[in-house]
Amino acid sequence: MGLFSRKKQPQDAAPAPVAVPEPVESGPSSRTLDEERTFLLSKVPPLRPFGMPVLDAGGLTLCEDVVSDLDLPPVAIAHVEGYGVKASNLVGASEKHAIDLQLIATVAPGDHTPPPLPGGGTIFLEEGAPVPEGVDAIVPEPDAEVRGRHVFFTREAVRGAHLHDRGAELRDGEQLLAAGQVLNPRSIALLAEVGLDKVLVRPRPRIVVFGVDATLVSPGLPLTSGTQRYDSTTGLLATAARSDGATVYPVGMIPATAAAVRQTIVDQGIRADLILIVGGSEEENELVTGVLRELGHVDVADVAVNDGKRVCFGQTGDDGVPVLLLPGGAVSAYVAYHALVRPLIGRLNDSDPNRVPRRWASLEGGVESASETVRYVPAVLEGDRVRPVSSAGHELAFDLHRANVLLVLPRGRVRPGWDVECLVLNDTAAVGPSGDRAR
């Protein structure tokens, strides 16, 4: 297999065992959200590193230490405009005893480095010009007097004066970047500065997103019955994954048939590192789960969040491409994205995903909860108060749009006035220091 192949290799390190229920064929497992995340991370290894052009590597995780193989500057350069001399030739120079040296040449920035300076000579260097061997000091132009082809000096020179030595900024062999760093624009500039055009990185995860729900229609197409509505969830997940650095292939909605689901998974698996499927009804989710069982290994779990949501995980094909069936509905799918998909993107790229900022605030509004599971509700955080924009169980993208946080309602009873945790969804003026309260 080629060096730069993206397929996983047998030598990839096996994930450490985790204390979560193993998949069983007799029925779904029951897990907390944290247990489900730990289980999924144990099943998905990082992508194999491969060489990528430096200009395409921004945002990716470096998989090698980068060491400079050149000096910067590569040659000594003049820090001021003046005369390059050997300092020992000007010992004893004074107003009463001027020392003259023969002017050999003039050098400008961008010229080739001139031959070594001969004994008894000097060379005129423009600022930024390369300095020849033998020059160990520069006398600024106003401090010397030119008479024909001779330059007279009335002061001694200090060795190293006004010189920018070779390697003064960066030495050959100096480490620049360490494996594990995420390359940012400044990192890319540094790599280019030392002449590197390729670097070993983990590639950007490729994610395919599609939905299986006969009642959903892709935007732009006509609704043909009163029971149909437009699909917002696949676009939500695709955009979120793209903003987290993934290369996303949105497929949209496909027919809710076993043949269509099977063909889509097989076809898209060729270009995918992760496949996300947005589910529909219970029957449609069972259809997808059955197809995944035919194609590979399957784990089904009832996750204790939002009154219980079922998550199905499978691995298909010879390369074990991971497939995740997420609950339908914009809010539930968005919660699953933050809790499960974003960590998987980080795992594939061997980096820590950006954690969603959290705040504590006082709950207001007509909310009183006594759920058996943790619930996430779109809400608006203003200062140190938070109010839901909808009731728990609503699944509209409109609710997410109006919200700036996801309100976390814990198990058990919650009443207005209690301090509750919030997951910040965007940067707004409403979220400030007053909302950042430790519990």
C-alpha positions in Angstrom: 0.0 0.0 0.0 1.3 3.4 -0.9 3.0 5.6 1.7 0.4 8.2 1.6 -2.7 5.9 1.6 -5.4 7.0 4.0 -6.5 3.4 4.8 -6.0 2.2 8.3 -3.1 -0.1 8.9 -2.7 -3.1 11.2 0.1 -1.3 13.0 -2.3 1.4 14.2 -2.3 1.3 18.0 -5.2 -0.5 19.5 -7.4 1.7 21.7 -7.2 1.2 25.4 -10.1 -0.9 26.9 -12.9 1.1 28.5 -15.3 0.2 31.2 -18.5 0.4 29.2 -21.1 -2.3 28.3 -20.0 -4.3 25.2 -22.5 -4.7 22.3 -24.9 -7.5 22.5 -27.1 -9.0 19.8 -30.1 -9.7 22.1 -31.0 -6.0 22.5 -29.7 -2.5 22.9 -27.3 -1.6 25.7 -28.1 1.2 28.2 -25.5 3.9 28.6 -25.0 7.4 29.8 -23.9 10.0 27.3 -20.4 9.8 28.7 -20.3 6.0 28.5 -21.5 6.2 24.9 -18.8 8.7 24.0 -16.1 6.6 25.6 -17.4 3.5 23.8 -17.3 5.2 20.4 -13.8 6.7 20.9 -12.6 3.2 21.8 -13.7 1.9 18.4 -12.4 4.6 16.1 -8.6 4.9 15.7 -6.8 8.1 14.4 -6.3 8.4 10.7 -3.0 7.3 9.3 -0.6 10.2 8.7 0.5 11.1 5.1 2.4 13.8 3.4 0.5 16.9 2.4 1.5 20.1 0.7 2.2 22.7 3.3 -0.4 25.2 2.0 -3.1 22.5 2.4 -2.1 21.5 6.0 -3.5 24.4 8.0 -5.7 23.1 10.9 -4.2 19.6 10.7 -2.2 17.8 13.4 1.5 17.5 12.8 2.9 13.9 12.9 6.6 14.6 12.9 9.1 16.9 14.6 10.2 19.6 12.2 13.9 20.7 12.4 15.4 23.5 10.4 18.0 22.4 7.9 19.3 25.9 7.2 20.5 29.0 9.0 18.5 32.2 9.0 19.8 34.5 7.7 21.7 32.1 5.5 24.6 34.5 5.2 25.7 37.5 7.4 24.0 40.7 6.2 24.7 44.4 6.8 22.5 45.9 9.5 23.3 49.5 8.4 24.7 51.1 5.2 28.4 51.5 5.6 31.9 50.0 5.0 32.7 46.4 5.8 36.1 46.0 7.4 38.2 43.6 9.4 38.2 45.2 12.9 41.8 44.5 13.5 42.8 46.7 10.6 41.5 49.7 12.3 43.2 49.3 15.7 44.7 52.7 16.6 42.6 54.8 14.3 41.8 58.3 15.6 41.3 61.9 14.6 45.0 62.4 14.7 45.9 59.1 13.0 43.4 58.2 10.2 43.8 54.7 8.7 42.9 54.3 5.0 41.7 51.1 3.3 41.3 50.5 -0.4 37.6 50.5 -1.6 37.2 47.1 -3.4 33.5 47.1 -4.4 29.9 48.0 -3.6 27.3 45.3 -2.8 23.5 45.7 -2.7 20.8 43.6 -1.3 20.1 40.6 -3.6 23.6 40.5 -5.0 25.6 37.4 -4.7 27.9 37.2 -1.8 31.2 38.8 -2.9 34.6 37.1 -2.6 36.5 37.2 0.7 37.7 40.7 1.7 41.5 41.0 0.9 43.9 42.4 3.5 44.0 46.2 3.6 40.7 46.5 1.8 37.1 47.6 2.6 33.8 47.1 0.8 30.8 49.3 0.7 27.6 47.5 1.8 24.1 48.8 1.4 21.7 47.9 4.3 20.6 44.3 3.9 23.5 43.4 1.6 25.3 40.0 2.0 28.6 40.3 3.9 31.7 38.6 2.5 34.0 36.4 4.5 36.7 38.4 6.3 34.3 41.3 7.2 33.7 41.3 11.0 32.4 44.8 11.5 30.6 47.6 9.6 31.5 51.3 10.0 28.4 53.4 9.2 28.9 55.7 6.2 28.9 59.0 8.1 31.9 57.7 10.2 34.3 57.4 7.3 35.6 59.7 4.5 36.1 58.6 0.9 38.9 60.1 -1.2 39.0 58.5 -4.6 39.4 54.7 -4.2 40.5 55.0 -0.5 38.3 55.3 2.6 39.7 57.0 5.7 38.7 55.9 9.2 39.2 58.0 12.3 37.7 55.5 14.9 38.4 51.9 15.8 35.8 49.4 14.8 34.1 47.0 17.3 34.0 43.4 16.1 30.5 42.4 15.2 29.2 46.0 15.1 26.2 46.5 12.8 26.3 42.9 11.5 23.5 40.4 11.4 25.4 37.1 11.7 24.5 34.0 9.7 22.1 32.0 11.8 21.4 34.8 14.2 17.7 34.2 14.0 17.6 30.5 13.4 20.2 27.8 13.5 20.5 24.7 11.3 19.3 21.8 13.5 17.0 23.9 15.7 13.6 22.3 16.4 10.7 24.4 15.0 7.6 22.4 15.6 6.8 19.3 17.6 4.6 16.3 16.6 1.1 16.8 17.9 0.8 20.5 17.3 -2.1 21.7 15.2 -0.8 23.8 12.3 -2.1 27.4 12.3 -1.3 30.2 9.8 1.9 31.1 11.7 3.0 27.5 11.6 2.5 27.3 7.9 4.5 30.5 7.4 7.3 29.1 9.4 7.4 25.8 7.4 7.5 27.8 4.2 10.2 30.1 5.5 12.6 27.1 5.9 11.7 25.9 2.5 9.4 22.9 3.3 6.7 22.2 0.7 5.3 19.0 2.3 4.7 18.0 5.9 3.5 14.8 7.5 0.1 15.3 9.0 -3.1 13.5 9.8 -5.5 14.3 7.0 -8.8 16.2 7.4 -11.5 13.6 8.3 -13.9 13.0 5.4 -17.5 12.8 6.6 -20.6 11.7 4.6 -24.0 12.9 5.9 -27.4 11.7 4.8 -30.8 11.1 6.2 -33.4 8.3 6.1 -36.9 9.7 6.8 -39.7 9.4 4.3 -41.5 12.4 5.8 -38.5 14.7 5.1 -37.8 16.5 1.8 -34.6 18.2 0.7 -34.9 22.0 0.6 -35.7 23.2 -2.9 -38.0 20.4 -3.7 -41.8 20.6 -3.5 -43.8 19.3 -0.5 -46.3 16.8 -1.9 -48.4 16.1 1.2 -49.4 17.7 4.5 -47.2 15.2 6.5 -44.0 16.2 4.8 -41.5 18.9 6.0 -38.2 20.1 4.9 -35.0 18.5 6.2 -32.9 20.8 8.3 -30.8 18.3 10.3 -28.5 16.9 7.6 -27.5 20.5 6.7 -27.0 21.3 10.4 -24.6 18.4 10.9 -22.8 18.9 7.7 -22.1 22.6 8.5 -21.1 21.8 12.1 -18.6 19.2 10.9 -17.2 21.5 8.3 -16.7 24.2 10.9 -14.8 21.7 13.0 -12.3 21.1 10.2 -13.8 18.0 8.4 -14.2 17.6 4.6 -17.9 17.0 4.3 -19.9 15.3 1.6 -23.6 16.0 2.1 -25.9 13.5 0.3 -29.2 14.7 1.5 -32.3 12.5 2.0 -32.4 9.1 0.4 -35.3 6.7 0.0 -36.3 4.7 3.1 -35.6 1.3 1.6 -33.0 -1.3 2.5 -31.6 -1.3 -1.0 -31.1 2.5 -1.1 -29.5 2.6 2.4 -27.2 -0.3 1.5 -26.1 1.1 -1.8 -25.5 4.6 -0.3 -23.3 3.2 2.5 -21.3 1.0 0.1 -20.8 3.8 -2.4 -20.0 6.5 0.1 -17.8 4.3 2.2 -15.1 4.5 -0.5 -14.5 8.2 0.3 -15.6 8.4 3.9 -13.7 8.2 7.3 -17.1 8.5 9.1 -20.7 8.2 7.9 -23.4 10.1 9.7 -27.0 9.0 9.2 -29.9 11.0 10.5 -32.7 8.6 11.5 -36.5 8.9 11.2 -39.2 6.8 12.6 -38.6 3.7 14.7 -39.3 1.5 11.7 -36.8 3.5 9.5 -34.2 3.3 12.2 -34.7 -0.5 12.5 -34.3 -0.7 8.7 -30.9 1.2 8.9 -29.8 -1.0 11.8 -30.6 -4.2 9.8 -28.6 -3.0 6.8 -25.6 -2.3 9.1 -25.9 -5.8 10.6 -25.6 -7.2 7.0 -22.6 -5.0 6.2 -20.5 -5.4 9.4 -20.5 -5.1 13.2 -23.3 -3.2 15.0 -23.8 -1.8 18.5 -27.1 -0.3 19.5 -27.5 1.7 22.7 -30.3 3.6 24.5 -28.5 6.7 25.7 -29.8 8.5 28.8 -30.4 11.9 27.3 -33.5 13.8 26.4 -35.8 11.1 27.8 -33.8 8.4 26.1 -32.4 8.4 22.5 -31.2 5.4 20.6 -27.8 5.6 18.9 -26.6 2.9 16.5 -22.9 2.4 15.6 -21.6 0.1 12.9 -18.4 -0.6 11.0 -18.6 -1.6 7.4 -16.4 -2.8 4.6 -12.9 -4.2 4.7 -11.6 -1.0 6.3 -14.2 -0.9 9.0 -15.6 2.6 8.1 -17.5 3.8 11.1 -21.2 4.6 10.6 -23.2 6.4 13.2 -27.0 6.5 13.2 -28.1 9.6 15.1 -31.6 10.5 16.4 -33.7 12.6 14.1 -34.8 16.1 15.0 -32.6 19.2 14.9 -32.1 19.5 18.7 -31.4 15.9 19.5 -29.1 15.6 16.5 -27.2 18.7 17.5 -26.8 17.5 21.1 -25.5 14.2 19.7 -23.1 16.1 17.5 -21.5 18.0 20.3 -21.4 15.0 22.7 -20.4 12.2 20.2 -19.5 13.4 16.7 -17.2 16.3 17.6 -15.1 14.0 19.8 -14.9 11.5 17.0 -13.6 14.1 14.6 -11.0 15.0 17.1 -10.1 11.3 17.5 -9.8 10.8 13.7 -7.5 13.8 13.6 -5.7 12.8 16.8 -6.4 16.2 18.4 -8.5 17.6 21.2 -11.7 19.0 19.8 -12.6 22.6 20.9 -14.7 22.2 23.9 -18.0 24.1 24.0 -17.7 26.8 26.7 -19.9 26.3 29.7 -21.6 28.8 32.0 -23.8 28.6 35.1 -26.9 30.8 35.3 -30.1 31.1 37.2 -33.1 29.4 35.5 -36.1 31.6 34.8 -39.4 31.1 33.1 -42.0 28.5 33.4 -39.8 25.5 33.7 -40.2 22.6 36.1 -38.6 19.4 35.2 -38.6 15.9 36.9 -37.0 13.8 34.1 -35.2 10.5 34.6 -32.5 11.6 32.1 -30.4 14.6 31.4 -32.2 16.9 29.0 -30.8 19.6 26.7 -33.1 22.5 25.8 -32.4 25.5 23.5 -32.3 28.6 25.6 -31.2 32.3 25.7 -28.5 33.3 28.2 -28.6 37.0 29.2 -26.1 38.0 31.9 -26.6 35.5 34.8 -30.1 34.4 33.8 -31.2 31.8 31.3 -34.6 31.1 29.9 -35.7 28.3 27.5 -37.0 29.3 24.1 -39.1 26.1 23.8 -40.2 23.2 25.9 -38.2 20.0 26.3 -38.9 17.7 23.4 -39.2 20.4 20.7 -37.0 19.6 17.7 -37.1 22.7 15.5 -34.1 24.3 14.0 -36.0 27.6 14.6 -35.5 27.0 18.3 -31.7 26.5 17.9 -31.5 29.6 15.8 -33.1 31.7 18.5 -31.0 30.2 21.2 -27.4 31.1 22.2 -27.0 28.1 24.7 -28.2 24.6 25.3 -29.7 24.5 28.7 -28.7 21.4 30.6 -31.5 20.1 32.8 -30.1 17.3 35.1 -32.0 14.2 36.3 -34.5 14.8 38.9 -36.5 17.9 39.8 -35.4 21.3 38.5 -37.3 24.6 39.3 -37.1 28.2 38.4 -34.4 30.1 40.3 -32.0 27.1 40.5 -28.5 27.4 39.1 -28.2 25.3 35.9 -25.4 24.6 33.4 -25.4 26.0 29.9 -23.4 25.0 26.8 -22.6 28.2 24.8 -23.4 27.9 21.1 -22.0 31.2 19.9 -20.2 34.3 21.0 -22.7 37.0 21.8 -22.7 40.1 24.0 -25.2 38.3 26.2 -22.6 35.9 27.4 -20.2 37.7 29.6 -18.2 37.4 32.9 -21.4 37.6 34.9 -22.6 34.4 33.3 -19.4 32.5 34.1 -20.1 31.4 37.6 -18.6 28.5 39.4 -21.0 26.3 41.1 
